[in-house]
Amino acid sequence: MLYYLAEYINRTLNPPGFDVFRFITWRSALAAITAMIISFWIGPKIIKRLKSHNIGEEIRSDGPKEHLSKAGTPTMGGVIVLLSVLVPVLFWADLTNTYVLLILLSTIWMGIVGFIDDYLKVVKKLKKGLVARYKLLNQVSLGVVIACLIYFLPEFKDINSITTIPFLKNFEFDFSFYYIPLMVFIITATSNAVNLTDGLDGLAIGCVGIAALALALISYVSGNEIFSRYLNIIYLPGNGELAVYCAALVGASLGFLWFNSYPAQIFMGDTGSLALGGAIGTLMILVKKEFLLPILGGIFFAESLSVIFQRLYFKYTKKKYGEGRRIFKMAPLHHHFEMLGVPEPKIVGRFYIIAVILAIVTFATFKIR
């Protein structure tokens, strides 16, 4: 909205300085700043409102004992993140850009699903919230819509099913007719992975912010013909506009982390984690870097694998020995370290360090070929 206003003023009046609004870098910076300001402004108001309505988190009795003190902490804080992302994008992004429309669709879609899940759990007191199969149905449906639009829209006809292969030069992989089911899997898996990671104060939102910063740079160079040619990656006209969204996500992550860092004043809930997970998965698809997801999203990947291995091993040993055994003291992985006695802030800090290292490795794949 403000982007179009600035463009109109620049086109009609041509005042000095207004030309900067056409630059993605400038609008990305404005989006990040706007997102932080919104977070800091609405954060305390939403926390106060949630407390007044007794909308608090219920803590599992079989989890780490240290978490019992968190009972009653306001949840559904993902509303803060979503507003802090969506409003700056509406202000500063080109809303005619297909990439922007697709990522907005993904964020809003899964945000609504997560909100319904949280509402049923914390307001209606339904222990399981939204039935798992309905949640999965929505994740799959979103994946089908996003994948079909990319596969069939004319503007993507030359690049619809291809992707970059890490560490390989002058080679692109074509998913062909497997594209749609694989993209559905990526969006569904990533949405659930971020949801699983959201178990410690500041963990999920910090890792999302780190990944979003990396994706801002990736989308910018992917949408720039000179940079993409230099890095020998797929040139995606218009893709650079995603940098505005990613910058807003970085700003929103920092703003929410102010309230969510240890000891948390508010939790994201599924409103935030499902939406942000879906957004990260969709962004990886839109920048054509699907094979980099296990690297850039390595924390989320490891958290998911820990749950899968734990369940499979438990079922296997129960069938073989008559009693289930565990690989980890508790899954997801962050709870395993808690059960080993590692303080929560130290776990989160170390996961941040790993996330940063993985982001650096992700960038290294562009040159190490």
C-alpha positions in Angstrom: 0.0 0.0 0.0 2.7 2.5 1.0 4.8 1.1 -1.7 2.2 2.1 -4.3 1.7 5.5 -2.7 5.4 6.1 -2.9 5.5 5.0 -6.5 2.6 7.3 -7.4 4.3 10.3 -5.7 7.6 9.5 -7.4 6.0 9.1 -10.8 3.8 12.2 -10.6 5.7 14.7 -8.5 9.2 13.2 -8.7 10.4 14.6 -5.4 14.1 14.0 -4.5 14.7 10.8 -2.5 11.5 9.0 -3.4 13.2 6.9 -6.0 14.6 4.7 -3.3 11.2 3.0 -2.8 11.6 1.0 -6.0 14.7 -0.8 -4.5 14.0 -4.1 -2.9 16.8 -3.6 -0.4 15.3 -0.4 0.9 11.8 -1.8 1.2 13.1 -4.9 2.9 14.8 -2.8 5.5 11.5 -0.8 6.0 9.6 -4.1 6.3 12.0 -5.4 9.0 11.8 -2.2 11.0 8.0 -2.0 10.6 7.7 -5.6 11.8 9.7 -5.0 14.9 7.8 -1.8 15.8 4.5 -3.7 15.4 5.7 -6.5 17.6 6.9 -4.2 20.3 3.6 -2.2 20.1 1.0 -5.0 20.1 3.0 -7.6 22.1 2.2 -6.2 25.6 -1.4 -5.5 24.6 -2.0 -9.1 23.4 -0.2 -10.6 26.4 -2.4 -8.5 28.7 -5.5 -9.4 26.8 -4.7 -13.2 26.9 -4.0 -13.0 30.6 -7.3 -11.3 31.3 -9.1 -14.1 29.5 -7.0 -16.9 31.2 -5.8 -18.2 27.9 -2.7 -20.0 29.1 -0.6 -23.1 28.2 -1.3 -26.5 29.7 1.9 -28.3 30.5 2.3 -32.1 30.0 2.7 -34.0 33.3 5.1 -36.5 31.7 7.5 -33.7 30.4 10.5 -32.1 32.1 9.6 -31.0 35.6 11.1 -27.6 35.0 8.2 -26.9 32.6 5.6 -27.2 35.2 6.3 -23.6 36.3 5.3 -22.5 32.8 1.7 -23.6 33.3 -0.7 -20.7 32.6 1.8 -18.7 30.5 -0.3 -17.0 27.7 -0.3 -18.8 24.4 -1.6 -18.1 20.9 1.2 -15.5 20.6 1.6 -16.5 17.0 -1.0 -13.7 16.4 1.7 -11.2 17.2 4.1 -12.8 14.7 1.5 -13.1 11.9 0.4 -9.5 12.3 4.0 -8.3 12.4 4.7 -10.2 9.2 1.6 -9.5 7.2 1.1 -5.8 7.8 4.7 -4.8 6.7 4.3 -7.0 3.6 1.0 -5.3 2.7 2.8 -1.9 3.3 6.0 -2.4 1.4 5.8 -5.4 -1.0 4.5 -5.5 -4.6 1.2 -7.2 -4.1 0.9 -8.0 -7.9 3.9 -10.3 -7.6 2.9 -13.9 -7.8 5.7 -15.1 -5.4 4.4 -12.6 -2.8 0.8 -13.8 -3.2 1.8 -17.4 -2.9 3.7 -16.9 0.4 0.9 -14.8 1.8 -1.6 -17.6 0.9 0.6 -20.1 2.7 1.1 -18.0 5.8 -2.6 -17.0 6.2 -3.8 -20.5 5.4 -1.7 -22.3 8.0 -2.2 -19.4 10.5 -5.9 -19.9 10.4 -5.4 -23.7 10.9 -3.1 -23.1 13.8 -5.4 -20.5 15.4 -8.4 -22.9 15.2 -6.2 -25.6 16.8 -5.1 -23.3 19.7 -8.6 -22.0 20.1 -10.0 -25.5 20.6 -7.3 -26.4 23.0 -7.0 -23.3 25.3 -10.4 -21.7 25.0 -12.8 -24.7 24.4 -10.5 -26.9 26.5 -10.5 -29.8 24.0 -7.3 -31.6 25.0 -6.2 -32.5 21.4 -7.4 -29.3 19.8 -8.1 -29.7 16.1 -8.3 -33.4 15.2 -5.0 -34.5 13.7 -6.5 -35.7 10.4 -8.1 -32.4 9.8 -4.8 -30.6 10.5 -3.0 -32.9 8.1 -5.8 -32.4 5.5 -5.3 -28.7 5.6 -1.5 -29.0 5.3 -1.8 -31.4 2.3 -4.5 -29.1 0.7 -2.2 -26.1 1.0 0.6 -28.1 -0.5 -1.5 -29.2 -3.4 -2.7 -25.6 -4.1 0.8 -24.1 -4.0 2.4 -26.9 -6.1 -0.4 -26.9 -8.7 -0.2 -23.1 -9.1 3.6 -23.3 -9.6 3.3 -26.3 -11.9 0.5 -24.9 -14.2 0.8 -21.1 -14.1 2.2 -19.9 -17.5 4.8 -17.6 -15.8 6.6 -20.7 -14.3 6.4 -22.8 -17.4 10.1 -23.0 -18.0 11.1 -23.6 -14.4 8.0 -25.1 -12.8 9.5 -28.5 -11.8 13.3 -27.9 -11.8 15.5 -27.2 -8.8 19.1 -26.6 -7.9 21.3 -29.5 -6.7 23.7 -28.5 -3.9 27.4 -28.8 -4.7 26.8 -29.6 -8.4 27.6 -27.0 -11.1 25.6 -26.6 -14.3 23.2 -29.3 -13.3 19.5 -28.9 -12.4 17.2 -31.6 -11.3 13.7 -32.0 -12.8 11.1 -33.5 -10.4 8.8 -34.0 -13.5 5.4 -35.5 -12.6 6.7 -36.2 -9.0 6.8 -32.4 -8.4 3.3 -32.0 -6.9 3.4 -34.8 -4.4 6.9 -34.0 -3.3 6.1 -30.3 -2.8 3.0 -31.4 -0.7 5.4 -33.5 1.4 7.8 -30.6 1.9 5.1 -28.1 3.1 3.5 -30.6 5.3 6.7 -31.9 6.8 8.2 -28.4 7.4 5.0 -27.1 9.0 5.0 -30.1 11.5 8.8 -29.8 12.0 8.6 -26.2 13.2 5.6 -27.1 15.4 7.7 -29.9 17.0 10.6 -27.5 17.6 8.4 -25.0 19.5 9.1 -26.6 22.9 11.6 -24.3 24.6 11.5 -20.6 25.2 12.7 -18.8 22.1 13.8 -21.9 20.3 11.5 -22.1 17.3 11.2 -18.4 16.6 14.9 -17.8 16.8 15.7 -20.6 14.4 12.9 -19.3 12.0 14.5 -15.9 12.1 17.9 -17.2 11.2 16.4 -19.2 8.3 14.4 -16.2 7.2 17.5 -14.0 7.0 19.2 -16.6 4.8 16.2 -16.9 2.6 16.0 -13.1 2.2 19.5 -13.2 0.7 18.8 -16.3 -1.4 15.6 -14.8 -2.8 17.3 -11.5 -3.6 20.1 -13.1 -5.6 17.7 -15.5 -7.3 15.7 -12.6 -8.6 18.8 -10.7 -9.8 20.0 -11.7 -13.2 23.6 -10.7 -12.6 23.9 -12.3 -9.2 22.1 -15.5 -10.2 24.4 -15.8 -13.3 27.5 -15.2 -11.2 26.4 -17.9 -8.6 25.2 -20.2 -11.4 21.8 -20.7 -9.8 18.3 -20.6 -11.4 17.3 -17.0 -12.4 13.8 -16.4 -11.1 12.4 -13.0 -12.4 10.4 -11.4 -9.6 11.7 -13.7 -6.9 13.6 -10.9 -5.3 10.3 -9.5 -4.0 10.3 -12.3 -1.5 13.1 -10.6 0.3 10.6 -8.1 1.6 8.5 -10.9 3.1 11.6 -12.6 4.5 12.9 -9.3 6.0 9.5 -8.8 7.7 9.7 -12.3 9.1 13.2 -11.5 10.5 11.9 -8.4 12.1 8.8 -10.1 13.5 11.0 -12.9 14.8 13.2 -10.5 16.7 10.2 -8.6 18.0 8.5 -11.8 19.3 11.7 -13.1 20.7 11.7 -10.1 23.0 8.7 -11.6 24.8 9.3 -15.3 24.1 13.0 -15.5 25.3 13.6 -17.3 28.6 11.6 -17.0 30.8 8.9 -16.6 28.2 6.0 -14.1 28.7 4.1 -15.7 25.9 4.2 -18.8 23.7 3.6 -18.9 20.0 1.2 -21.8 20.0 0.2 -23.6 16.8 -1.0 -20.3 15.5 2.6 -19.3 14.9 4.5 -22.6 14.6 2.2 -24.1 11.9 2.1 -20.9 9.9 5.8 -20.3 10.1 6.7 -23.9 9.3 4.4 -23.7 6.2 6.0 -20.4 5.2 9.6 -21.8 5.5 8.6 -24.8 3.4 6.9 -22.7 0.8 9.8 -20.2 0.6 12.2 -23.1 -0.1 10.0 -24.2 -2.9 9.6 -20.7 -4.3 13.3 -20.0 -4.4 13.9 -23.5 -6.0 16.2 -24.7 -3.2 14.2 -27.7 -2.0 17.3 -29.9 -1.6 18.8 -27.3 0.8 16.0 -27.6 3.3 17.7 -30.3 5.4 20.7 -28.0 5.7 19.2 -24.6 6.2 16.3 -26.2 8.2 18.7 -28.6 9.9 17.4 -27.9 13.4 13.8 -28.6 12.3 14.9 -31.6 10.4 16.8 -33.1 13.4 13.8 -32.4 15.7 11.5 -34.3 13.4 13.8 -37.2 12.9 14.2 -37.6 16.6 10.5 -38.0 17.0 10.2 -40.5 14.0 13.2 -42.6 15.2 11.9 -42.6 18.8 8.4 -43.9 17.8 9.7 -46.5 15.3 12.3 -47.8 17.7 9.7 -48.0 20.5 7.3 -49.9 18.4 10.0 -52.2 17.1 11.4 -53.1 20.5 7.9 -53.5 22.0 7.1 -56.0 19.2 10.4 -57.9 19.6 11.0 -57.7 23.4 7.5 -57.2 24.7 8.3 -53.7 26.1 9.1 -50.5 24.3 12.6 -49.0 24.5 13.7 -45.5 23.7 16.7 -44.0 21.8 16.3 -40.6 23.5 15.3 -39.9 27.0 12.5 -37.8 25.5 11.6 -36.6 22.1 11.8 -34.1 20.4 15.5 -33.7 20.6 15.6 -30.6 22.8 13.7 -32.4 25.5 16.4 -35.1 25.5 19.1 -32.6 26.4 16.8 -31.2 29.1 16.4 -34.6 30.6 20.2 -34.9 30.6 20.3 -31.8 32.9 21.3 -29.1 30.3 19.7 -25.8 31.3 17.1 -24.6 28.8 18.8 -21.3 27.9 22.0 -23.2 27.1 20.2 -25.6 24.8 18.5 -22.8 23.0 21.8 -20.8 22.6 23.6 -23.8 21.2 20.8 -24.6 18.8 21.0 -21.0 17.6 24.8 -21.5 17.0 24.1 -24.6 15.0 21.4 -22.8 13.0 23.8 -20.0 12.1 26.5 -22.5 11.1 23.9 -24.4 8.9 23.0 -21.0 7.2 26.6 -20.4 6.4 27.0 -23.9 5.0 23.9 -23.2 2.9 25.5 -20.2 1.3 28.7 -22.2 0.8 26.9 -24.6 -1.4 26.5 -21.8 -4.0 30.3 -21.6 -4.5 31.6 -25.0 -3.4 30.8 -27.0 -6.6 
